[in-house]
Structure formats: C-alpha cells, structure tokens
C-alpha cells in the first residue's frame, strides 16, 4: 500500500463505518449528477445567469447552452402543438322533412318531422322539432 492510501485508510478508520458508507454514496451521487448535467448540455460558470434556469453545485452555476436550450424549446412547442385538438366543424342542422309515424291531432293524417332553427323565434323559445301535417300544412306542432 502506498503512503497516500495508508493515510486515507487511517482517516476513514477514525469515523463510524455507516458514516463513511453514506459519505461514499453521496460522493457517487454527486459525480452521477455532475455527469448527467454535462450530458444534458449544461456547463458550469462563475457568474449568476440572468433570465435563465440554473443549478448551483460546488460554487458554480450550471446553465444550459444556448443551442441545447433552443432545441428543447422547439421540442416543447412541437409537442404542445401535437397535443392541441383540432376543432370539429359545427354540424349544420338539416332542415329537410322526414316522414314520421306520428298522426296529426286535427285530421289524423301522417306528419313530417323537421328540425327547428336555433336562431329563429321558435328555436329561441326552446323548440327543437316541428311536425307538419301531410294533408294540411297549416296543421303544425312544435316540440
């Protein structure tokens, strides 16, 4: 064993074994964090950055490089655009007549069913369906 190694061993023996193991785990975690910061495009600098996110580690401000930051912003914008739903066009109400099996209360003839426009006076009153008599168009029922 070299002298440096002997000195390290003697220092470690002065502490409790669990404390030494915890300190070693912290050392490994810090190295892993530093490695992760470097791989994700961050670099250390001494001055505090303005208007930019940073991590403070070992008296250094870790900030993201401008190129990597622009790439991340572009990816975020693209993912947000993909998540936005395209609005479906409103379905237009069919104003055509459809034959129904309902009988006219006045003359007992079959009636035709027609949708009521939501913008007209009857539609604004809350009516949705207009029934028109087959025999006499003046016979009309609103539902």
N, CA and C atoms as an extended XYZ file, in Angstrom:
429
Properties=species:S:1:pos:R:3:atomname:S:1:resname:S:1:resid:I:1 pbc="F F F"
N         0.836       -1.175        0.000 N   UNK     1
C         0.000        0.000        0.000 CA  UNK     1
C         0.889        1.249        0.000 C   UNK     1
N         0.479        2.212       -0.794 N   UNK     2
C         1.235        3.466       -0.868 CA  UNK     2
C         0.915        4.340        0.346 C   UNK     2
N         1.713        5.353        0.541 N   UNK     3
C         1.536        6.233        1.697 CA  UNK     3
C         0.204        6.981        1.636 C   UNK     3
N        -0.193        7.443        0.456 N   UNK     4
C        -1.455        8.174        0.322 CA  UNK     4
C        -2.627        7.267        0.687 C   UNK     4
N        -2.563        6.025        0.235 N   UNK     5
C        -3.632        5.076        0.539 CA  UNK     5
C        -3.679        4.777        2.032 C   UNK     5
N        -2.516        4.654        2.674 N   UNK     6
C        -2.462        4.404        4.116 CA  UNK     6
C        -3.060        5.575        4.889 C   UNK     6
N        -2.784        6.778        4.430 N   UNK     7
C        -3.334        7.958        5.097 CA  UNK     7
C        -4.856        7.987        4.974 C   UNK     7
N        -5.370        7.638        3.785 N   UNK     8
C        -6.821        7.613        3.565 CA  UNK     8
C        -7.463        6.571        4.462 C   UNK     8
N        -6.859        5.377        4.533 N   UNK     9
C        -7.406        4.307        5.365 CA  UNK     9
C        -7.408        4.724        6.833 C   UNK     9
N        -6.352        5.331        7.291 N   UNK    10
C        -6.298        5.747        8.700 CA  UNK    10
C        -7.330        6.833        8.992 C   UNK    10
N        -7.572        7.730        8.033 N   UNK    11
C        -8.604        8.752        8.221 CA  UNK    11
C        -9.988        8.119        8.261 C   UNK    11
N       -10.236        7.162        7.373 N   UNK    12
C       -11.541        6.515        7.333 CA  UNK    12
C       -11.806        5.717        8.603 C   UNK    12
N       -10.769        5.125        9.181 N   UNK    13
C       -10.945        4.340       10.400 CA  UNK    13
C       -11.296        5.221       11.589 C   UNK    13
N       -11.056        6.501       11.492 N   UNK    14
C       -11.389        7.419       12.576 CA  UNK    14
C       -12.895        7.677       12.653 C   UNK    14
N       -13.627        7.350       11.571 N   UNK    15
C       -15.069        7.598       11.531 CA  UNK    15
C       -15.843        6.292       11.635 C   UNK    15
N       -17.123        6.426       11.934 N   UNK    16
C       -18.025        5.283       12.001 CA  UNK    16
C       -18.202        4.712       10.591 C   UNK    16
N       -18.347        3.394       10.496 N   UNK    17
C       -18.442        2.725        9.192 CA  UNK    17
C       -19.669        3.196        8.411 C   UNK    17
N       -20.822        3.352        9.068 N   UNK    18
C       -22.041        3.783        8.366 CA  UNK    18
C       -21.894        5.207        7.830 C   UNK    18
N       -21.210        6.073        8.607 N   UNK    19
C       -20.989        7.449        8.131 CA  UNK    19
C       -20.101        7.473        6.893 C   UNK    19
N       -19.088        6.622        6.881 N   UNK    20
C       -18.183        6.549        5.726 CA  UNK    20
C       -18.941        6.051        4.501 C   UNK    20
N       -19.805        5.028        4.692 N   UNK    21
C       -20.586        4.495        3.568 CA  UNK    21
C       -21.568        5.543        3.036 C   UNK    21
N       -22.209        6.291        3.929 N   UNK    22
C       -23.125        7.353        3.492 CA  UNK    22
C       -22.372        8.434        2.717 C   UNK    22
N       -21.197        8.796        3.214 N   UNK    23
C       -20.392        9.809        2.527 CA  UNK    23
C       -19.966        9.323        1.148 C   UNK    23
N       -19.627        8.048        1.044 N   UNK    24
C       -19.230        7.496       -0.253 CA  UNK    24
C       -20.415        7.484       -1.221 C   UNK    24
N       -21.624        7.146       -0.719 N   UNK    25
C       -22.824        7.183       -1.566 CA  UNK    25
C       -23.096        8.613       -2.048 C   UNK    25
N       -22.954        9.582       -1.143 N   UNK    26
C       -23.139       10.980       -1.543 CA  UNK    26
C       -22.127       11.396       -2.604 C   UNK    26
N       -20.900       10.943       -2.448 N   UNK    27
C       -19.852       11.237       -3.428 CA  UNK    27
C       -20.223       10.661       -4.796 C   UNK    27
N       -20.717        9.413       -4.801 N   UNK    28
C       -21.119        8.786       -6.071 CA  UNK    28
C       -22.315        9.512       -6.683 C   UNK    28
N       -23.291        9.887       -5.837 N   UNK    29
C       -24.459       10.611       -6.341 CA  UNK    29
C       -24.065       11.958       -6.942 C   UNK    29
N       -23.137       12.651       -6.285 N   UNK    30
C       -22.689       13.946       -6.796 CA  UNK    30
C       -21.974       13.793       -8.135 C   UNK    30
N       -21.153       12.764       -8.257 N   UNK    31
C       -20.478       12.513       -9.537 CA  UNK    31
C       -21.481       12.156      -10.626 C   UNK    31
N       -22.491       11.349      -10.271 N   UNK    32
C       -23.520       10.985      -11.250 CA  UNK    32
C       -24.302       12.224      -11.689 C   UNK    32
N       -24.616       13.099      -10.731 N   UNK    33
C       -25.332       14.334      -11.058 CA  UNK    33
C       -24.500       15.219      -11.977 C   UNK    33
N       -23.232       15.362      -11.663 N   UNK    34
C       -22.340       16.178      -12.492 CA  UNK    34
C       -22.268       15.608      -13.917 C   UNK    34
N       -22.192       14.281      -14.020 N   UNK    35
C       -22.143       13.624      -15.331 CA  UNK    35
C       -23.450       13.852      -16.098 C   UNK    35
N       -24.577       13.739      -15.384 N   UNK    36
C       -25.879       13.944      -16.020 CA  UNK    36
C       -26.033       15.388      -16.505 C   UNK    36
N       -25.560       16.337      -15.717 N   UNK    37
C       -25.626       17.739      -16.131 CA  UNK    37
C       -24.819       17.973      -17.404 C   UNK    37
N       -23.648       17.367      -17.477 N   UNK    38
C       -22.807       17.551      -18.660 CA  UNK    38
C       -23.421       16.890      -19.891 C   UNK    38
N       -24.014       15.705      -19.732 N   UNK    39
C       -24.613       15.025      -20.888 CA  UNK    39
C       -25.885       15.723      -21.361 C   UNK    39
N       -26.561       16.442      -20.462 N   UNK    40
C       -27.786       17.128      -20.875 CA  UNK    40
C       -27.517       18.528      -21.419 C   UNK    40
N       -26.248       18.866      -21.653 N   UNK    41
C       -25.916       20.122      -22.315 CA  UNK    41
C       -25.713       21.297      -21.380 C   UNK    41
N       -25.478       21.051      -20.086 N   UNK    42
C       -25.230       22.139      -19.153 CA  UNK    42
C       -23.733       22.288      -18.912 C   UNK    42
N       -23.308       23.504      -18.619 N   UNK    43
C       -21.893       23.746      -18.343 CA  UNK    43
C       -21.783       24.711      -17.163 C   UNK    43
N       -20.686       24.619      -16.386 N   UNK    44
C       -20.543       25.488      -15.207 CA  UNK    44
C       -20.022       26.872      -15.583 C   UNK    44
N       -20.468       27.865      -14.818 N   UNK    45
C       -19.941       29.218      -14.957 CA  UNK    45
C       -19.947       29.870      -13.574 C   UNK    45
N       -19.125       30.877      -13.389 N   UNK    46
C       -18.964       31.511      -12.076 CA  UNK    46
C       -20.031       32.566      -11.788 C   UNK    46
N       -20.499       33.274      -12.822 N   UNK    47
C       -21.464       34.353      -12.608 CA  UNK    47
C       -22.884       33.811      -12.667 C   UNK    47
N       -23.753       34.429      -11.888 N   UNK    48
C       -25.157       34.018      -11.862 CA  UNK    48
C       -25.841       34.464      -13.153 C   UNK    48
N       -26.515       33.537      -13.849 N   UNK    49
C       -27.156       33.900      -15.124 CA  UNK    49
C       -28.428       34.730      -14.908 C   UNK    49
N       -28.719       35.579      -15.867 N   UNK    50
C       -29.924       36.396      -15.847 CA  UNK    50
C       -30.968       35.763      -16.762 C   UNK    50
N       -32.212       35.679      -16.298 N   UNK    51
C       -33.345       35.174      -17.089 CA  UNK    51
C       -33.087       33.788      -17.665 C   UNK    51
N       -32.490       32.937      -16.883 N   UNK    52
C       -32.203       31.587      -17.350 CA  UNK    52
C       -32.187       30.652      -16.143 C   UNK    52
N       -32.700       29.442      -16.331 N   UNK    53
C       -32.680       28.461      -15.252 CA  UNK    53
C       -31.257       27.964      -15.040 C   UNK    53
N       -30.955       27.580      -13.786 N   UNK    54
C       -29.613       27.085      -13.491 CA  UNK    54
C       -29.661       26.148      -12.292 C   UNK    54
N       -28.613       25.352      -12.145 N   UNK    55
C       -28.375       24.528      -10.961 CA  UNK    55
C       -27.127       25.078      -10.281 C   UNK    55
N       -27.151       25.133       -8.957 N   UNK    56
C       -25.987       25.615       -8.211 CA  UNK    56
C       -25.333       24.410       -7.552 C   UNK    56
N       -24.100       24.086       -7.971 N   UNK    57
C       -23.388       22.915       -7.466 CA  UNK    57
C       -21.904       23.246       -7.370 C   UNK    57
N       -21.314       23.042       -6.205 N   UNK    58
C       -19.881       23.296       -5.968 CA  UNK    58
C       -19.477       24.728       -6.318 C   UNK    58
N       -20.244       25.692       -5.824 N   UNK    59
C       -19.962       27.115       -6.049 CA  UNK    59
C       -19.883       27.482       -7.529 C   UNK    59
N       -20.645       26.778       -8.351 N   UNK    60
C       -20.704       27.091       -9.783 CA  UNK    60
C       -22.164       27.033      -10.226 C   UNK    60
N       -22.516       27.892      -11.153 N   UNK    61
C       -23.859       27.913      -11.724 CA  UNK    61
C       -23.843       27.082      -12.999 C   UNK    61
N       -24.622       26.016      -13.012 N   UNK    62
C       -24.695       25.151      -14.191 CA  UNK    62
C       -25.864       25.627      -15.034 C   UNK    62
N       -25.568       26.104      -16.239 N   UNK    63
C       -26.595       26.621      -17.146 CA  UNK    63
C       -26.565       25.831      -18.451 C   UNK    63
N       -27.690       25.878      -19.136 N   UNK    64
C       -27.816       25.146      -20.395 CA  UNK    64
C       -27.233       25.977      -21.532 C   UNK    64
N       -26.574       25.302      -22.459 N   UNK    65
C       -26.019       26.018      -23.608 CA  UNK    65
C       -27.158       26.556      -24.469 C   UNK    65
N       -26.902       27.629      -25.178 N   UNK    66
C       -27.935       28.290      -25.975 CA  UNK    66
C       -28.495       27.356      -27.042 C   UNK    66
N       -27.628       26.588      -27.680 N   UNK    67
C       -28.064       25.673      -28.736 CA  UNK    67
C       -28.997       24.601      -28.167 C   UNK    67
N       -28.606       24.006      -27.053 N   UNK    68
C       -29.421       22.961      -26.424 CA  UNK    68
C       -30.742       23.538      -25.927 C   UNK    68
N       -30.702       24.756      -25.399 N   UNK    69
C       -31.917       25.410      -24.910 CA  UNK    69
C       -32.905       25.635      -26.054 C   UNK    69
N       -32.418       26.086      -27.207 N   UNK    70
C       -33.299       26.311      -28.354 CA  UNK    70
C       -33.891       25.000      -28.857 C   UNK    70
N       -33.099       23.925      -28.835 N   UNK    71
C       -33.613       22.616      -29.242 CA  UNK    71
C       -34.724       22.156      -28.302 C   UNK    71
N       -34.530       22.331      -26.994 N   UNK    72
C       -35.546       21.933      -26.019 CA  UNK    72
C       -36.824       22.746      -26.179 C   UNK    72
N       -36.681       24.045      -26.435 N   UNK    73
C       -37.855       24.895      -26.637 CA  UNK    73
C       -38.608       24.459      -27.890 C   UNK    73
N       -37.876       24.150      -28.945 N   UNK    74
C       -38.506       23.716      -30.193 CA  UNK    74
C       -39.265       22.405      -29.986 C   UNK    74
N       -38.656       21.458      -29.255 N   UNK    75
C       -39.328       20.185      -28.971 CA  UNK    75
C       -40.589       20.405      -28.140 C   UNK    75
N       -40.515       21.287      -27.146 N   UNK    76
C       -41.670       21.553      -26.290 CA  UNK    76
C       -42.807       22.180      -27.087 C   UNK    76
N       -42.486       23.108      -27.975 N   UNK    77
C       -43.515       23.757      -28.794 CA  UNK    77
C       -44.165       22.743      -29.730 C   UNK    77
N       -43.357       21.878      -30.330 N   UNK    78
C       -43.907       20.865      -31.232 CA  UNK    78
C       -44.813       19.894      -30.487 C   UNK    78
N       -44.428       19.489      -29.281 N   UNK    79
C       -45.265       18.559      -28.522 CA  UNK    79
C       -46.569       19.226      -28.092 C   UNK    79
N       -46.519       20.531      -27.762 N   UNK    80
C       -47.743       21.233      -27.391 CA  UNK    80
C       -48.678       21.367      -28.585 C   UNK    80
N       -48.126       21.624      -29.759 N   UNK    81
C       -48.958       21.725      -30.959 CA  UNK    81
C       -49.606       20.389      -31.280 C   UNK    81
N       -48.872       19.301      -31.061 N   UNK    82
C       -49.422       17.974      -31.330 CA  UNK    82
C       -50.552       17.643      -30.364 C   UNK    82
N       -50.454       18.148      -29.128 N   UNK    83
C       -51.480       17.858      -28.125 CA  UNK    83
C       -52.756       18.653      -28.346 C   UNK    83
N       -52.636       19.811      -28.979 N   UNK    84
C       -53.818       20.634      -29.195 CA  UNK    84
C       -54.772       19.910      -30.133 C   UNK    84
N       -56.023       19.944      -29.793 N   UNK    85
C       -57.029       19.263      -30.604 CA  UNK    85
C       -57.517       20.191      -31.710 C   UNK    85
N       -57.749       19.594      -32.837 N   UNK    86
C       -58.355       20.345      -33.924 CA  UNK    86
C       -59.858       20.395      -33.656 C   UNK    86
N       -60.424       21.576      -33.760 N   UNK    87
C       -61.855       21.706      -33.516 CA  UNK    87
C       -62.640       21.104      -34.671 C   UNK    87
N       -63.681       20.398      -34.298 N   UNK    88
C       -64.567       19.846      -35.316 CA  UNK    88
C       -65.499       20.955      -35.790 C   UNK    88
N       -65.769       20.987      -37.084 N   UNK    89
C       -66.719       21.996      -37.554 CA  UNK    89
C       -68.112       21.692      -37.005 C   UNK    89
N       -68.859       22.748      -36.712 N   UNK    90
C       -70.202       22.555      -36.176 CA  UNK    90
C       -71.071       21.853      -37.213 C   UNK    90
N       -71.863       20.934      -36.708 N   UNK    91
C       -72.778       20.246      -37.609 CA  UNK    91
C       -73.942       21.175      -37.921 C   UNK    91
N       -74.227       21.280      -39.193 N   UNK    92
C       -75.345       22.114      -39.597 CA  UNK    92
C       -76.631       21.308      -39.435 C   UNK    92
N       -77.653       21.982      -38.960 N   UNK    93
C       -78.934       21.331      -38.754 CA  UNK    93
C       -79.603       21.101      -40.100 C   UNK    93
N       -80.009       19.865      -40.329 N   UNK    94
C       -80.701       19.542      -41.572 CA  UNK    94
C       -82.134       20.058      -41.478 C   UNK    94
N       -82.508       20.894      -42.421 N   UNK    95
C       -83.848       21.468      -42.409 CA  UNK    95
C       -84.812       20.675      -43.289 C   UNK    95
N       -84.377       19.497      -43.747 N   UNK    96
C       -85.231       18.680      -44.598 CA  UNK    96
C       -86.378       18.044      -43.821 C   UNK    96
N       -87.399       17.642      -44.566 N   UNK    97
C       -88.561       16.983      -43.961 CA  UNK    97
C       -88.359       15.477      -43.976 C   UNK    97
N       -88.728       14.836      -42.870 N   UNK    98
C       -88.653       13.380      -42.775 CA  UNK    98
C       -90.012       12.865      -42.342 C   UNK    98
N       -90.454       11.852      -43.026 N   UNK    99
C       -91.759       11.277      -42.709 CA  UNK    99
C       -91.685       10.570      -41.359 C   UNK    99
N       -92.707       10.757      -40.541 N   UNK   100
C       -92.750       10.113      -39.231 CA  UNK   100
C       -94.038        9.310      -39.101 C   UNK   100
N       -94.141        8.544      -38.043 N   UNK   101
C       -95.324        7.725      -37.797 CA  UNK   101
C       -96.319        8.419      -36.871 C   UNK   101
N       -96.061        9.669      -36.573 N   UNK   102
C       -96.936       10.429      -35.678 CA  UNK   102
C       -98.124       10.943      -36.488 C   UNK   102
N       -99.326       10.865      -35.894 N   UNK   103
C      -100.560       11.299      -36.568 CA  UNK   103
C      -100.911       12.718      -36.145 C   UNK   103
N      -101.503       13.456      -37.072 N   UNK   104
C      -101.929       14.832      -36.823 CA  UNK   104
C      -103.094       14.820      -35.827 C   UNK   104
N      -103.035       15.644      -34.790 N   UNK   105
C      -104.131       15.662      -33.813 CA  UNK   105
C      -105.431       16.250      -34.381 C   UNK   105
N      -105.351       17.050      -35.455 N   UNK   106
C      -106.545       17.691      -36.011 CA  UNK   106
C      -107.246       16.805      -37.035 C   UNK   106
N      -106.479       16.189      -37.980 N   UNK   107
C      -107.116       15.449      -39.066 CA  UNK   107
C      -106.691       13.990      -39.131 C   UNK   107
N      -105.855       13.532      -38.255 N   UNK   108
C      -105.416       12.144      -38.149 CA  UNK   108
C      -104.581       11.675      -39.350 C   UNK   108
N      -103.939       12.593      -40.062 N   UNK   109
C      -103.053       12.233      -41.174 CA  UNK   109
C      -101.622       12.113      -40.633 C   UNK   109
N      -100.743       11.473      -41.428 N   UNK   110
C       -99.339       11.354      -41.013 CA  UNK   110
C       -98.667       12.726      -41.046 C   UNK   110
N       -97.635       12.866      -40.234 N   UNK   111
C       -96.945       14.151      -40.150 CA  UNK   111
C       -95.483       13.992      -40.557 C   UNK   111
N       -94.892       15.080      -41.022 N   UNK   112
C       -93.474       15.139      -41.366 CA  UNK   112
C       -92.724       15.863      -40.236 C   UNK   112
N       -91.522       15.411      -40.002 N   UNK   113
C       -90.706       15.984      -38.934 CA  UNK   113
C       -89.632       16.876      -39.556 C   UNK   113
N       -89.428       18.046      -38.953 N   UNK   114
C       -88.417       18.990      -39.420 CA  UNK   114
C       -87.729       19.604      -38.195 C   UNK   114
N       -86.416       19.819      -38.291 N   UNK   115
C       -85.675       20.454      -37.194 CA  UNK   115
C       -85.987       21.940      -37.167 C   UNK   115
N       -86.017       22.519      -35.964 N   UNK   116
C       -86.271       23.950      -35.807 CA  UNK   116
C       -84.922       24.659      -35.714 C   UNK   116
N       -84.757       25.717      -36.476 N   UNK   117
C       -83.527       26.509      -36.466 CA  UNK   117
C       -83.369       27.171      -35.098 C   UNK   117
N       -82.165       27.094      -34.533 N   UNK   118
C       -81.918       27.676      -33.214 CA  UNK   118
C       -81.945       29.190      -33.205 C   UNK   118
N       -81.820       29.824      -34.371 N   UNK   119
C       -81.781       31.284      -34.441 CA  UNK   119
C       -83.137       31.926      -34.655 C   UNK   119
N       -84.137       31.153      -35.088 N   UNK   120
C       -85.448       31.751      -35.351 CA  UNK   120
C       -86.231       31.901      -34.039 C   UNK   120
N       -87.394       32.518      -34.111 N   UNK   121
C       -88.188       32.815      -32.912 CA  UNK   121
C       -88.581       31.539      -32.175 C   UNK   121
N       -89.010       30.508      -32.931 N   UNK   122
C       -89.406       29.249      -32.286 CA  UNK   122
C       -88.206       28.547      -31.653 C   UNK   122
N       -87.073       28.604      -32.321 N   UNK   123
C       -85.862       27.989      -31.783 CA  UNK   123
C       -85.391       28.675      -30.519 C   UNK   123
N       -85.546       30.003      -30.458 N   UNK   124
C       -85.145       30.749      -29.266 CA  UNK   124
C       -86.070       30.466      -28.091 C   UNK   124
N       -87.290       30.039      -28.389 N   UNK   125
C       -88.216       29.662      -27.316 CA  UNK   125
C       -87.886       28.281      -26.751 C   UNK   125
N       -87.021       27.545      -27.430 N   UNK   126
C       -86.602       26.240      -26.918 CA  UNK   126
C       -87.140       25.060      -27.701 C   UNK   126
N       -87.915       25.309      -28.761 N   UNK   127
C       -88.442       24.204      -29.556 CA  UNK   127
C       -87.343       23.615      -30.436 C   UNK   127
N       -87.336       22.309      -30.572 N   UNK   128
C       -86.310       21.626      -31.357 CA  UNK   128
C       -86.883       20.956      -32.608 C   UNK   128
N       -88.156       20.524      -32.544 N   UNK   129
C       -88.754       19.769      -33.657 CA  UNK   129
C       -90.089       20.404      -34.036 C   UNK   129
N       -90.322       20.469      -35.354 N   UNK   130
C       -91.594       20.949      -35.889 CA  UNK   130
C       -92.229       19.787      -36.644 C   UNK   130
N       -93.471       19.476      -36.313 N   UNK   131
C       -94.219       18.440      -37.028 CA  UNK   131
C       -95.235       19.136      -37.931 C   UNK   131
N       -95.218       18.775      -39.233 N   UNK   132
C       -96.096       19.401      -40.221 CA  UNK   132
C       -96.997       18.323      -40.803 C   UNK   132
N       -98.280       18.617      -40.879 N   UNK   133
C       -99.266       17.651      -41.362 CA  UNK   133
C       -99.097       17.407      -42.860 C   UNK   133
N       -99.299       16.154      -43.256 N   UNK   134
C       -99.176       15.770      -44.662 CA  UNK   134
C      -100.349       16.315      -45.478 C   UNK   134
N      -101.536       16.334      -44.909 N   UNK   135
C      -102.743       16.760      -45.614 CA  UNK   135
C      -102.869       18.284      -45.663 C   UNK   135
N      -102.640       18.921      -44.525 N   UNK   136
C      -102.824       20.358      -44.432 CA  UNK   136
C      -101.586       20.969      -43.754 C   UNK   136
N      -100.728       21.675      -44.513 N   UNK   137
C       -99.506       22.231      -43.930 CA  UNK   137
C       -99.757       23.283      -42.842 C   UNK   137
N      -100.990       23.764      -42.744 N   UNK   138
C      -101.296       24.719      -41.680 CA  UNK   138
C      -101.339       24.039      -40.317 C   UNK   138
N      -101.552       22.721      -40.308 N   UNK   139
C      -101.527       21.979      -39.045 CA  UNK   139
C      -100.060       21.753      -38.669 C   UNK   139
N       -99.652       22.380      -37.602 N   UNK   140
C       -98.242       22.356      -37.209 CA  UNK   140
C       -98.151       22.185      -35.696 C   UNK   140
N       -97.205       21.328      -35.268 N   UNK   141
C       -96.985       21.106      -33.836 CA  UNK   141
C       -95.497       21.329      -33.562 C   UNK   141
N       -95.201       22.090      -32.526 N   UNK   142
C       -93.812       22.332      -32.129 CA  UNK   142
C       -93.501       21.541      -30.868 C   UNK   142
N       -92.374       20.884      -30.874 N   UNK   143
C       -91.934       20.108      -29.703 CA  UNK   143
C       -90.598       20.617      -29.226 C   UNK   143
